[in-house]
């Protein structure tokens, strides 16, 4: 398994944890606009964090 793939998987796991925490935070907020922004932010993490992990992980492993 390459470092790129491991970085993407770690990014996906972190994105899932962040999504759950943002959903928990959104349940405590009163404004619907804030809830929507937190939901969109959580979903965008599923794209951004695996992509960042894919490109950054080889620098940590020295590949």
C-alpha positions as CSV (number, residue, x, y, z in Angstrom):
1,X,0.0,0.0,0.0
2,X,1.5,3.3,-1.0
3,X,1.9,6.3,1.2
4,X,-0.5,8.2,-1.1
5,X,-3.3,5.8,-0.4
6,X,-2.6,5.6,3.3
7,X,-2.7,9.4,3.5
8,X,-6.0,9.5,1.6
9,X,-7.5,6.9,4.0
10,X,-6.3,8.8,7.1
11,X,-7.8,12.0,5.6
12,X,-11.1,10.2,5.0
13,X,-11.2,9.0,8.6
14,X,-10.4,12.5,9.9
15,X,-13.1,13.9,7.6
16,X,-15.7,11.4,9.0
17,X,-14.8,12.4,12.6
18,X,-15.0,16.0,11.7
19,X,-18.3,15.5,10.0
20,X,-19.8,13.9,13.1
21,X,-18.5,16.6,15.3
22,X,-19.9,19.3,13.0
23,X,-23.3,17.6,12.9
24,X,-23.3,17.5,16.7
25,X,-22.5,21.2,16.8
26,X,-25.2,21.9,14.2
27,X,-27.8,20.3,16.5
28,X,-27.0,22.8,19.2
29,X,-27.2,25.9,17.0
30,X,-30.5,27.8,16.6
31,X,-30.0,29.6,13.3
32,X,-30.9,27.6,10.2
33,X,-28.2,29.4,8.2
34,X,-25.5,28.3,10.6
35,X,-26.7,24.7,10.5
36,X,-26.6,24.8,6.7
37,X,-23.0,26.2,6.7
38,X,-21.8,23.6,9.3
39,X,-23.4,20.8,7.2
40,X,-21.8,22.1,3.9
41,X,-18.4,22.4,5.7
42,X,-18.6,18.9,7.0
43,X,-19.4,17.6,3.5
44,X,-16.6,19.5,1.9
45,X,-14.1,17.9,4.3
46,X,-14.8,14.6,2.6
47,X,-13.3,16.0,-0.6
48,X,-10.5,18.2,0.8
49,X,-8.9,16.1,3.6
50,X,-8.4,12.9,1.5
51,X,-7.0,15.0,-1.3
52,X,-4.6,16.8,1.0
53,X,-3.6,13.5,2.7
54,X,-2.9,12.0,-0.7
55,X,-0.4,14.7,-1.6
56,X,1.1,15.3,1.8
57,X,1.7,11.8,3.1
58,X,4.6,11.0,0.7
59,X,6.5,14.0,2.2
60,X,6.3,12.4,5.7
61,X,7.4,9.0,4.5
62,X,10.2,10.3,2.3
63,X,8.9,8.8,-0.9
